């Protein structure tokens, strides 16, 4: 997909997404009233059923049932869980992540690895590194879970990939983070690559529209998602969406920020008229082919823990 801004363009690929929570996104005056239970928002019983079904499909595996395995280069690449790997008892920040779309493309591992420091290494699934563009609404953002930010609801869009340490810990590595709230630039102190931009989310009937442009020029994106039916999660679904820490680097020190929240309620759908230059501005080649897309009505509260040096396990 080529946009007028030298990005890539895809039209109407078949994808993965869900029905929005009414009132979650910034919406037009024509938005419909909130239903008793939003379509595509799975209750806890449905989530337990999803997890149980996934576990039953893996009963012949020696891997513990709460884990999903990632296969790469013909061997066990690692595991990721459907639920948080560690509790965050004292959050540095809490929020709700709402109306989130995950758009992922496979890339050659060596191309993505070139954008990471020597540690951590890119984490692959089925011989590919995966790069995601993930726009969503940050809502009810509070420092220490108590003090609201001056603007506590705003839009954010990440370009991200998965990485892991030699001891097996895995997490997200952000290639860029665009946000509509300048206060979030403070996170640059831990090496998070934040940029301020004009980002918007709106609804038009059942379709959710995302647009964004970085302040001062640079990357931009525009696409829409038509939500569909909830998914019965597969290994790839969990591997692409479930990460319980992020890695950043500051002054040569690798840092680890843990996160805890409920499992993502995921649904399928269709991407409409996707245009973006985020991937190429992050240093990648333009994405090729139809992406894998998931939509989630959201999770919350999300608890972000204290950022600490990512020392090897057992090292104090």
Secondary structure as UniProt FT lines:
FT   TURN            4..5
FT   STRAND          8..10
FT   TURN            22..24
FT   TURN            29..30
FT   TURN            39..40
FT   HELIX           44..57
FT   TURN            58..60
FT   TURN            65..66
FT   STRAND          67..72
FT   TURN            73..74
FT   STRAND          75..81
FT   STRAND          93..107
FT   HELIX           109..113
FT   TURN            114..115
FT   STRAND          121..122
FT   STRAND          124..125
FT   TURN            126..127
FT   STRAND          128..143
FT   TURN            144..146
FT   STRAND          147..148
FT   STRAND          154..164
FT   TURN            166..167
FT   STRAND          170..179
FT   HELIX           182..190
FT   STRAND          194..204
FT   TURN            205..206
FT   STRAND          207..214
FT   TURN            215..216
FT   STRAND          220..230
FT   HELIX           235..241
FT   STRAND          245..250
FT   TURN            251..252
FT   STRAND          253..260
FT   STRAND          266..276
FT   HELIX           278..281
FT   TURN            282..283
FT   STRAND          292..309
FT   TURN            313..314
//
